[in-house]
Amino acid sequence: MATEAVTPNPELNALFEKLMDPFDPSEIKWRVTHTTRDGSRGAVIAFADPRAYSDRLNQIFTPSGWTRTYEVNTVSPITRMKKDKLIPTGKVLVTCTVTIAGLGTHADNGEEWADEENAMTSAQAQAFKRACTCFGLGRYLYNFTEMWVPLNQHRQPLHFPTLPQWALPKSIAMAGNSNAGAAPRATEMQRGPIDQKVTAKIEAFRRILGQPIYGEILWRIARAKRPNAIPNAQLQSEVSDAMERAARGIRKAHSLSEEIGDTQFVSVLDHLNVRSMETIPNLDTLKRLVMALEEFAARQAA
């Protein structure tokens, strides 16, 4: 029996292209996630304010062409460590549902510690942006690799990274570079000397992290599918450092699983649709897993 061919929908494709187009550089902000021990350099990640997301939706669909709703829940009491002190707190959990006329509905979650300033706003923003990425809006921001910049005495960036060509709106990219249609690159992958010992070290992380996370880090940072394809020693070091951080998350998850017991551990895995520790699909899920396990451990300790 012949399979019916799917008829392309140029109108829908055009809408999705508009959604996936990167934000204007003025909308991009940078946040320091961690620093060197002496505080002279810091790793930064790119993000956009929720207003950039809603502005894009208003521009494409008009304010009446899309809606969002929030469902808020709280979890308490929870005890957590903050500034070397145990404090009683809770979690704010938000589910945001975004509906776009003609395109459908997507929902996703956000969370924040209740004792953090503007906890509700942060959780809502996180949920809203995650729901938007299901339509392709802002998804490109997940393709940024970790970038390091010099910091001032207040541990604030002295300057921010230059946005790569693939992270610019098409109108700007085409105007600034006649080769803007080339395949996107997160960084310029220059060939250089590599350290075989580091290659072996990176290869050893596959067993610890599982193939999904292992492959995600390789591709995000070095655009490589194998450790021996990483083009230079600098990228080798960045990949190795990222894998070590992920491995600490895996080890922490194992430690917490022993603390809370098999029954609770399996329930957390089921909630996140994770079959086993070897098949955690990505770094974001690993982060959610550790946070969920910490919540269970804190409840038992309370």
C-alpha positions as CSV (number, residue, x, y, z in Angstrom):
1,M,0.0,0.0,0.0
2,A,1.5,3.3,-1.0
3,T,2.2,5.9,1.7
4,E,0.4,9.2,1.2
5,A,2.9,12.0,0.7
6,V,2.8,14.8,3.2
7,T,2.0,18.1,1.4
8,P,4.3,20.9,2.5
9,N,2.6,24.0,4.0
10,P,4.6,27.0,2.9
11,E,2.5,29.3,5.2
12,L,3.2,27.3,8.3
13,N,6.9,26.9,7.4
14,A,7.2,30.7,7.0
15,L,5.7,31.2,10.5
16,F,8.1,28.7,12.1
17,E,11.0,30.4,10.4
18,K,9.9,33.7,11.9
19,L,9.7,32.1,15.3
20,M,13.1,30.5,15.1
21,D,14.8,33.7,13.8
22,P,17.3,34.8,16.5
23,F,16.5,37.8,18.7
24,D,18.0,41.2,18.0
25,P,21.4,41.5,19.7
26,S,20.1,44.3,21.9
27,E,17.7,41.7,23.5
28,I,20.5,39.3,24.5
29,K,21.8,39.4,28.1
30,W,24.6,37.5,29.7
31,R,24.8,35.9,33.2
32,V,27.9,34.8,35.0
33,T,27.4,31.2,36.1
34,H,30.7,30.4,37.9
35,T,34.2,31.9,38.1
36,T,37.8,30.9,38.5
37,R,39.1,30.7,42.1
38,D,40.7,34.1,42.0
39,G,37.5,35.6,40.4
40,S,39.4,37.0,37.4
41,R,37.5,35.1,34.8
42,G,33.9,33.9,34.6
43,A,31.8,31.6,32.5
44,V,28.8,33.4,30.9
45,I,25.6,32.1,29.3
46,A,23.3,34.0,26.9
47,F,19.6,34.5,27.6
48,A,16.8,36.8,26.6
49,D,14.2,38.5,28.8
50,P,10.7,37.0,28.6
51,R,9.5,40.3,27.1
52,A,11.6,39.5,24.0
53,Y,9.5,36.3,23.6
54,S,6.2,38.0,24.1
55,D,7.2,40.8,21.7
56,R,8.0,38.3,19.0
57,L,4.7,36.5,19.5
58,N,2.8,39.8,19.4
59,Q,4.7,40.8,16.2
60,I,3.9,37.6,14.3
61,F,0.5,36.7,15.6
62,T,-0.8,40.0,17.2
63,P,-1.7,40.0,21.0
64,S,-5.0,38.3,20.2
65,G,-3.4,35.4,18.3
66,W,-1.8,33.7,21.2
67,T,-2.4,33.1,24.9
68,R,-0.5,31.8,28.0
69,T,-1.8,30.5,31.3
70,Y,0.1,29.6,34.5
71,E,-0.5,26.9,37.1
72,V,1.3,27.5,40.3
73,N,2.1,24.9,43.0
74,T,4.4,25.0,46.0
75,V,6.4,22.4,47.9
76,S,7.3,22.9,51.5
77,P,8.8,22.6,54.0
78,I,12.2,21.9,52.5
79,T,15.5,22.5,54.2
80,R,18.4,23.5,52.0
81,M,22.0,24.7,52.4
82,K,22.5,28.4,51.6
83,K,25.7,30.3,52.3
84,D,26.9,27.4,54.5
85,K,23.7,27.5,56.6
86,L,20.7,25.2,56.7
87,I,17.5,27.2,56.1
88,P,13.8,26.2,56.0
89,T,12.3,27.0,52.7
90,G,10.2,25.6,49.9
91,K,9.9,25.4,46.1
92,V,7.7,27.4,43.7
93,L,6.7,25.2,40.8
94,V,5.0,26.8,37.7
95,T,3.6,25.3,34.6
96,C,3.1,27.6,31.7
97,T,0.8,26.7,28.7
98,V,1.3,28.7,25.5
99,T,-1.3,28.4,22.8
100,I,-0.8,29.9,19.3
101,A,-3.8,30.0,17.0
102,G,-3.3,27.6,14.1
103,L,-0.1,26.1,15.6
104,G,-1.2,24.4,18.7
105,T,-0.4,24.3,22.4
106,H,2.8,23.5,24.4
107,A,3.5,23.5,28.1
108,D,6.6,23.4,30.2
109,N,7.7,23.9,33.8
110,G,9.8,26.3,35.8
111,E,10.9,26.3,39.4
112,E,12.7,28.4,42.0
113,W,13.6,28.3,45.7
114,A,10.9,30.1,47.6
115,D,13.5,32.1,49.6
116,E,15.0,33.6,46.5
117,E,14.1,37.2,45.6
118,N,11.3,37.3,43.0
119,A,10.9,33.5,43.2
120,M,7.5,33.5,41.5
121,T,8.6,35.8,38.7
122,S,11.7,33.7,38.0
123,A,9.7,30.4,37.9
124,Q,7.1,31.9,35.6
125,A,9.7,33.3,33.3
126,Q,11.5,30.0,33.1
127,A,8.3,28.1,32.4
128,F,7.1,30.6,29.7
129,K,10.4,30.6,27.8
130,R,10.7,26.8,28.0
131,A,7.1,26.5,26.6
132,C,8.0,28.9,23.8
133,T,11.1,26.9,22.8
134,C,8.7,24.0,21.9
135,F,7.6,26.2,19.0
136,G,11.2,27.0,18.1
137,L,11.2,30.5,19.7
138,G,14.5,31.1,21.5
139,R,15.7,27.5,21.0
140,Y,18.9,28.6,19.4
141,L,20.1,30.0,22.8
142,Y,20.6,26.4,23.9
143,N,23.3,26.0,21.2
144,F,25.7,28.4,22.9
145,T,28.7,26.7,24.4
146,E,30.2,27.9,27.7
147,M,32.3,31.1,27.1
148,W,34.8,32.7,29.5
149,V,35.3,36.4,29.9
150,P,37.5,38.6,32.2
151,L,35.8,40.0,35.2
152,N,36.2,43.2,37.2
153,Q,36.7,43.5,41.0
154,H,33.0,43.1,41.5
155,R,33.0,39.9,39.4
156,Q,31.1,41.5,36.6
157,P,32.2,41.0,32.9
158,L,34.6,43.6,31.5
159,H,33.1,42.8,28.1
160,F,30.7,40.3,26.6
161,P,31.3,37.7,23.9
162,T,30.7,38.6,20.3
163,L,27.6,36.9,18.9
164,P,28.4,34.4,16.2
165,Q,26.8,34.8,12.8
166,W,24.3,32.0,13.4
167,A,23.0,33.8,16.5
168,L,22.0,37.0,14.6
169,P,18.7,37.8,12.9
170,K,18.7,37.0,9.2
171,S,18.4,40.7,8.3
172,I,21.6,41.5,10.3
173,A,23.5,38.4,9.3
174,M,22.8,38.9,5.6
175,A,23.9,42.5,5.8
176,G,27.1,41.8,7.7
177,N,28.3,38.7,5.9
178,S,27.8,37.5,2.3
179,N,28.4,34.0,3.6
180,A,25.7,34.2,6.2
181,G,24.0,31.2,4.7
182,A,26.9,28.9,5.6
183,A,26.4,26.2,8.2
184,P,26.3,27.7,11.8
185,R,29.4,27.5,13.9
186,A,29.4,28.2,17.7
187,T,33.1,29.1,17.6
188,E,35.8,29.1,14.9
189,M,37.1,25.5,14.9
190,Q,40.8,26.1,14.2
191,R,43.0,23.0,14.0
192,G,45.9,22.8,16.4
193,P,47.9,20.5,18.6
194,I,45.9,18.1,20.8
195,D,46.8,16.1,23.9
196,Q,46.2,12.4,23.6
197,K,46.0,12.0,27.4
198,V,43.1,14.5,27.4
199,T,41.5,12.5,24.6
200,A,41.7,9.3,26.6
201,K,40.3,11.2,29.7
202,I,37.3,12.4,27.6
203,E,36.7,8.9,26.3
204,A,36.5,7.6,29.8
205,F,33.5,9.9,30.6
206,R,31.3,8.0,28.2
207,R,30.7,5.2,30.7
208,I,30.1,7.7,33.6
209,L,27.7,10.1,31.7
210,G,25.9,7.8,29.3
211,Q,25.9,8.3,25.6
212,P,23.2,11.1,25.4
213,I,24.9,13.6,27.7
214,Y,28.4,12.5,26.5
215,G,27.4,13.2,22.9
216,E,25.6,16.5,23.8
217,I,28.7,18.0,25.4
218,L,31.0,16.9,22.6
219,W,28.7,18.5,20.0
220,R,27.8,21.7,21.9
221,I,31.4,22.6,22.7
222,A,33.5,21.2,19.9
223,R,31.0,20.3,17.2
224,A,32.5,16.8,17.3
225,K,31.0,13.3,17.5
226,R,34.1,11.6,18.8
227,P,36.9,12.7,21.2
228,N,39.6,12.3,18.6
229,A,37.7,14.7,16.3
230,I,38.1,17.7,18.7
231,P,40.2,20.1,16.7
232,N,42.5,21.7,19.3
233,A,43.7,21.5,22.9
234,Q,41.7,24.5,24.1
235,L,38.5,22.8,23.1
236,Q,39.7,19.6,24.5
237,S,40.1,21.3,27.9
238,E,36.7,22.9,27.7
239,V,35.0,19.6,26.8
240,S,36.9,17.8,29.6
241,D,35.9,20.5,32.2
242,A,32.2,20.4,31.1
243,M,32.2,16.6,31.4
244,E,33.7,16.7,34.8
245,R,31.0,19.1,36.0
246,A,28.4,16.7,34.5
247,A,30.1,13.7,36.2
248,R,29.8,15.5,39.5
249,G,26.1,15.8,38.9
250,I,25.8,12.1,38.1
251,R,27.8,11.2,41.3
252,K,25.6,13.5,43.4
253,A,22.5,11.9,41.9
254,H,23.8,8.4,42.8
255,S,24.6,9.6,46.4
256,L,21.2,11.1,46.8
257,S,19.5,8.0,45.5
258,E,21.1,5.9,48.2
259,E,20.0,8.5,50.7
260,I,16.3,8.5,49.8
261,G,15.9,4.9,48.9
262,D,15.0,2.9,45.8
263,T,11.3,3.6,45.8
264,Q,11.6,7.3,45.9
265,F,14.4,7.3,43.4
266,V,12.5,5.3,40.9
267,S,9.5,7.6,41.3
268,V,11.7,10.6,40.5
269,L,13.0,8.9,37.4
270,D,9.5,8.0,36.3
271,H,8.4,11.6,36.8
272,L,11.1,12.8,34.5
273,N,10.6,10.0,32.0
274,V,14.1,8.7,32.5
275,R,14.6,4.9,32.3
276,S,17.9,4.8,34.0
277,M,21.0,6.8,35.0
278,E,22.7,5.7,31.8
279,T,20.0,7.1,29.6
280,I,19.5,10.6,31.0
281,P,18.7,12.5,27.7
282,N,20.4,15.8,28.3
283,L,22.1,18.1,30.8
284,D,18.9,20.0,31.6
285,T,17.2,16.7,32.7
286,L,20.2,15.9,34.8
287,K,19.9,19.2,36.5
288,R,16.2,18.6,37.2
289,L,16.9,15.1,38.4
290,V,19.5,16.4,41.0
291,M,17.1,19.1,42.2
292,A,14.2,16.7,42.6
293,L,16.4,14.2,44.5
294,E,17.6,17.1,46.8
295,E,14.0,17.9,47.5
296,F,13.2,14.4,48.6
297,A,16.4,14.2,50.7
298,A,15.5,17.5,52.4
299,R,12.0,16.3,53.2
300,Q,13.3,13.2,54.8
301,A,15.8,15.1,56.8
302,A,13.2,17.7,58.0
